[in-house]
Amino acid sequence: MNAKEVVARLKEELRLPNFVGNVQEKEYSEEDYQQVKKDLLKYYEDYVGNLEGYFPGTDMIENKD
């Protein structure tokens, strides 16, 4: 599959219809695709998914209205 097909498949499988990724223009095997997907999920987990890690103690903040 080519880069456009990789992006289209990621959009579908990860349910990210607005995903715009910079994927190297080349032919991807299934193994290559799975590695791209794994890397993307790891990036999300490390840099986006764990916001509490960047704001320690936020779970203890109470709304005091």
LOLO-352016 format. One record per residue: chain; residue number from 1; residue in three letters; x, y, z of N, C-alpha, C, CB in turn. Coordinates in pm, 1 decimal. Glycine has a CB too. Example, Ala and Ser with C-alpha at 12.3 -4.5 7.8 and 13.67 -1.06 7.14 Angstrom:
// LOLO-352016
['A'; 1; 'ALA'; [1319.0; -569.0; 780.0]; [1230.0; -450.0; 780.0]; [1320.0; -330.0; 780.0]; [1130.8; -447.3; 904.6]]
['A'; 2; 'SER'; [1285.0; -225.0; 708.0]; [1367.0; -106.0; 714.0]; [1290.0; 3.0; 787.0]; [1408.4; -59.8; 572.5]]
// end
This chain:
// LOLO-352016
['A'; 1; 'MET'; [85.3; -117.3; 0.0]; [0.0; 0.0; 0.0]; [89.7; 123.4; 0.0]; [-97.0; -0.1; 122.6]]
['A'; 2; 'ASN'; [38.0; 232.6; -54.0]; [116.0; 355.6; -58.2]; [81.6; 443.6; 62.6]; [90.3; 431.9; -190.5]]
['A'; 3; 'ALA'; [144.6; 561.1; 71.1]; [126.8; 649.5; 186.5]; [-18.6; 693.8; 203.4]; [216.5; 771.8; 172.6]]
['A'; 4; 'LYS'; [-87.0; 724.5; 93.9]; [-227.1; 767.3; 103.4]; [-314.6; 655.2; 157.6]; [-279.0; 812.7; -33.8]]
['A'; 5; 'GLU'; [-287.4; 533.2; 116.3]; [-364.4; 418.5; 165.7]; [-336.9; 394.5; 313.7]; [-331.0; 292.0; 84.7]]
['A'; 6; 'VAL'; [-212.1; 416.1; 356.1]; [-177.4; 401.3; 497.7]; [-256.9; 501.6; 581.2]; [-24.8; 421.2; 519.5]]
['A'; 7; 'VAL'; [-258.4; 627.5; 538.8]; [-332.0; 731.0; 612.0]; [-481.3; 699.0; 614.8]; [-308.3; 869.7; 548.3]]
['A'; 8; 'ALA'; [-535.6; 656.6; 502.4]; [-678.6; 622.5; 496.3]; [-710.7; 507.6; 591.6]; [-719.5; 584.6; 352.0]]
['A'; 9; 'ARG'; [-625.1; 409.2; 595.9]; [-648.1; 293.7; 683.8]; [-636.4; 333.9; 830.8]; [-548.2; 180.7; 651.8]]
['A'; 10; 'LEU'; [-538.9; 418.9; 862.6]; [-525.6; 467.4; 999.7]; [-650.3; 544.9; 1041.6]; [-400.5; 556.0; 1013.6]]
['A'; 11; 'LYS'; [-700.4; 628.5; 952.5]; [-821.6; 705.2; 982.0]; [-937.0; 612.7; 1016.3]; [-859.3; 794.4; 863.4]]
['A'; 12; 'GLU'; [-950.7; 507.2; 938.8]; [-1061.4; 414.0; 959.3]; [-1042.2; 329.9; 1084.8]; [-1076.7; 323.4; 838.5]]
['A'; 13; 'GLU'; [-925.8; 267.3; 1098.1]; [-903.1; 175.2; 1209.9]; [-896.9; 245.9; 1344.7]; [-775.1; 98.4; 1187.7]]
['A'; 14; 'LEU'; [-843.0; 367.5; 1346.9]; [-828.6; 439.4; 1472.9]; [-942.9; 537.4; 1497.8]; [-697.1; 513.1; 1474.9]]
['A'; 15; 'ARG'; [-1038.0; 538.2; 1403.8]; [-1154.8; 626.7; 1414.8]; [-1112.5; 772.4; 1432.4]; [-1243.7; 583.4; 1532.3]]
['A'; 16; 'LEU'; [-1021.6; 814.5; 1343.5]; [-972.0; 951.9; 1342.8]; [-997.7; 1011.7; 1205.2]; [-820.1; 957.8; 1378.8]]
['A'; 17; 'PRO'; [-1121.2; 1048.9; 1175.8]; [-1154.6; 1094.0; 1040.8]; [-1080.0; 1219.0; 995.9]; [-1300.4; 1119.6; 1032.4]]
['A'; 18; 'ASN'; [-1030.9; 1298.9; 1089.4]; [-959.9; 1421.6; 1053.9]; [-808.4; 1407.7; 1062.9]; [-1005.1; 1533.9; 1143.0]]
['A'; 19; 'PHE'; [-760.5; 1284.9; 1079.7]; [-616.6; 1261.6; 1091.7]; [-544.7; 1303.8; 964.5]; [-588.2; 1113.9; 1122.0]]
['A'; 20; 'VAL'; [-439.8; 1382.8; 983.4]; [-352.6; 1422.0; 872.8]; [-211.9; 1386.0; 917.5]; [-366.1; 1577.1; 836.3]]
['A'; 21; 'GLY'; [-155.2; 1285.3; 857.5]; [-23.1; 1241.5; 897.9]; [78.8; 1260.2; 787.7]; [-26.9; 1097.8; 940.0]]
['A'; 22; 'ASN'; [200.9; 1285.0; 828.3]; [311.1; 1290.5; 733.3]; [371.9; 1151.4; 725.5]; [417.9; 1397.5; 774.8]]
['A'; 23; 'VAL'; [329.5; 1077.6; 626.9]; [376.7; 941.4; 608.4]; [468.4; 940.9; 487.2]; [257.9; 840.8; 590.9]]
['A'; 24; 'GLN'; [585.2; 883.5; 506.5]; [684.0; 879.0; 398.5]; [624.8; 814.3; 274.1]; [809.6; 802.5; 443.2]]
['A'; 25; 'GLU'; [650.4; 874.0; 160.8]; [599.3; 822.6; 33.2]; [683.2; 702.2; -8.5]; [601.9; 933.3; -77.6]]
['A'; 26; 'LYS'; [626.7; 582.7; 8.9]; [690.7; 456.8; -30.1]; [584.9; 348.4; -28.7]; [809.9; 420.4; 65.1]]
['A'; 27; 'GLU'; [621.3; 230.1; -64.8]; [530.4; 115.7; -56.8]; [544.2; 51.4; 81.0]; [560.2; 11.9; -169.9]]
['A'; 28; 'TYR'; [431.5; 25.7; 145.3]; [428.8; -30.7; 279.5]; [376.5; -173.1; 276.4]; [343.0; 55.2; 372.4]]
['A'; 29; 'SER'; [449.2; -261.8; 342.5]; [399.8; -398.0; 362.8]; [305.3; -394.8; 483.0]; [518.6; -500.6; 385.4]]
['A'; 30; 'GLU'; [238.1; -504.1; 508.5]; [151.0; -512.8; 626.5]; [233.3; -491.5; 753.1]; [78.0; -650.2; 631.7]]
['A'; 31; 'GLU'; [352.5; -548.0; 755.5]; [441.1; -532.2; 871.3]; [479.7; -384.9; 890.2]; [568.1; -619.1; 854.3]]
['A'; 32; 'ASP'; [511.9; -316.8; 780.9]; [543.7; -173.7; 787.4]; [425.0; -95.1; 842.2]; [583.1; -120.3; 647.9]]
['A'; 33; 'TYR'; [306.4; -125.4; 791.3]; [185.5; -55.9; 835.5]; [163.4; -75.7; 985.4]; [63.0; -105.7; 756.5]]
['A'; 34; 'GLN'; [176.4; -198.9; 1032.0]; [155.4; -227.2; 1174.0]; [255.7; -150.6; 1260.2]; [166.8; -378.1; 1200.9]]
['A'; 35; 'GLN'; [379.1; -134.0; 1210.9]; [479.9; -58.2; 1285.1]; [444.1; 90.3; 1289.5]; [618.9; -77.5; 1221.9]]
['A'; 36; 'VAL'; [396.9; 145.4; 1178.2]; [353.3; 285.6; 1174.8]; [239.3; 305.8; 1274.3]; [308.6; 326.8; 1031.2]]
['A'; 37; 'LYS'; [143.9; 215.3; 1272.8]; [28.9; 224.3; 1363.5]; [74.6; 215.5; 1509.6]; [-73.4; 112.1; 1332.5]]
['A'; 38; 'LYS'; [162.9; 122.2; 1538.4]; [215.4; 104.8; 1673.9]; [288.7; 231.2; 1719.7]; [310.0; -17.3; 1680.1]]
['A'; 39; 'ASP'; [371.2; 288.0; 1630.9]; [445.5; 409.6; 1663.6]; [351.5; 526.9; 1689.3]; [542.7; 444.4; 1550.9]]
['A'; 40; 'LEU'; [246.9; 538.2; 1609.4]; [149.7; 646.2; 1626.2]; [76.9; 632.8; 1759.9]; [48.3; 646.0; 1510.1]]
['A'; 41; 'LEU'; [36.3; 513.0; 1794.5]; [-32.2; 490.5; 1922.0]; [59.6; 518.7; 2040.3]; [-84.3; 346.9; 1929.7]]
['A'; 42; 'LYS'; [186.6; 480.7; 2028.1]; [283.5; 507.7; 2134.7]; [305.4; 657.6; 2149.5]; [417.5; 436.8; 2106.0]]
['A'; 43; 'TYR'; [316.6; 727.7; 2037.2]; [332.6; 873.2; 2041.5]; [213.9; 936.0; 2114.3]; [345.7; 931.7; 1898.1]]
['A'; 44; 'TYR'; [94.2; 894.3; 2078.9]; [-25.8; 947.8; 2143.7]; [-21.6; 921.2; 2294.3]; [-153.2; 885.7; 2081.7]]
['A'; 45; 'GLU'; [10.0; 799.0; 2330.3]; [13.5; 761.7; 2471.8]; [117.8; 843.8; 2547.6]; [43.3; 611.6; 2486.9]]
['A'; 46; 'ASP'; [236.4; 861.1; 2487.8]; [346.2; 931.2; 2554.2]; [325.8; 1081.8; 2562.4]; [474.6; 902.6; 2482.8]]
['A'; 47; 'TYR'; [269.9; 1142.3; 2457.6]; [267.5; 1287.7; 2449.5]; [129.8; 1351.6; 2458.3]; [330.2; 1329.2; 2324.3]]
['A'; 48; 'VAL'; [25.3; 1276.7; 2440.1]; [-108.6; 1334.7; 2440.5]; [-196.7; 1269.0; 2545.9]; [-172.8; 1321.2; 2302.7]]
['A'; 49; 'GLY'; [-196.2; 1138.5; 2551.0]; [-291.1; 1064.5; 2632.0]; [-272.8; 1075.0; 2781.1]; [-285.6; 925.6; 2595.2]]
['A'; 50; 'ASN'; [-155.1; 1113.3; 2826.9]; [-129.6; 1115.4; 2970.2]; [-108.0; 1258.3; 3018.3]; [-7.9; 1028.4; 3004.7]]
['A'; 51; 'LEU'; [-206.7; 1342.8; 3000.9]; [-192.3; 1482.3; 3042.4]; [-179.0; 1496.0; 3193.1]; [-310.7; 1563.4; 2994.2]]
['A'; 52; 'GLU'; [-235.9; 1404.7; 3268.4]; [-224.9; 1412.0; 3413.5]; [-78.4; 1408.6; 3456.1]; [-302.6; 1296.7; 3479.3]]
['A'; 53; 'GLY'; [4.5; 1340.0; 3379.8]; [146.7; 1335.6; 3409.9]; [213.0; 1471.8; 3401.1]; [215.3; 1240.5; 3317.2]]
['A'; 54; 'TYR'; [158.5; 1561.2; 3320.9]; [213.9; 1695.2; 3306.4]; [157.6; 1792.1; 3409.1]; [187.5; 1747.2; 3167.4]]
['A'; 55; 'PHE'; [47.7; 1757.4; 3470.9]; [-16.8; 1843.4; 3568.5]; [-43.9; 1762.8; 3695.3]; [-148.2; 1903.6; 3511.5]]
['A'; 56; 'PRO'; [61.6; 1728.2; 3768.2]; [42.5; 1644.3; 3886.5]; [-50.7; 1710.7; 3987.3]; [177.2; 1613.8; 3952.2]]
['A'; 57; 'GLY'; [-134.4; 1632.1; 4046.6]; [-225.6; 1680.9; 4148.0]; [-355.5; 1737.0; 4094.5]; [-158.8; 1783.4; 4227.3]]
['A'; 58; 'THR'; [-371.9; 1739.8; 3963.9]; [-495.0; 1796.1; 3909.1]; [-616.2; 1714.0; 3946.9]; [-485.7; 1806.8; 3758.9]]
['A'; 59; 'ASP'; [-596.0; 1588.7; 3978.8]; [-708.5; 1505.8; 4019.9]; [-757.6; 1544.7; 4159.5]; [-669.2; 1358.0; 4016.9]]
['A'; 60; 'MET'; [-680.3; 1625.4; 4232.4]; [-717.2; 1664.9; 4367.2]; [-785.8; 1801.4; 4370.7]; [-594.8; 1666.7; 4455.5]]
['A'; 61; 'ILE'; [-789.7; 1871.1; 4258.4]; [-852.2; 2003.2; 4254.5]; [-1003.4; 1986.4; 4257.9]; [-808.2; 2082.6; 4127.8]]
['A'; 62; 'GLU'; [-1065.8; 2056.6; 4349.2]; [-1211.0; 2050.4; 4361.7]; [-1271.3; 2180.8; 4313.8]; [-1253.2; 2021.3; 4507.1]]
['A'; 63; 'ASN'; [-1388.7; 2173.0; 4260.2]; [-1462.0; 2292.0; 4219.1]; [-1525.6; 2352.3; 4343.6]; [-1570.0; 2258.5; 4110.2]]
['A'; 64; 'LYS'; [-1478.7; 2470.4; 4385.5]; [-1525.6; 2530.8; 4510.6]; [-1617.1; 2648.2; 4482.6]; [-1407.4; 2575.9; 4596.7]]
['A'; 65; 'ASP'; [-1724.5; 2624.9; 4411.5]; [-1822.5; 2731.6; 4382.6]; [-1913.9; 2753.1; 4499.3]; [-1905.0; 2698.5; 4258.5]]
// end
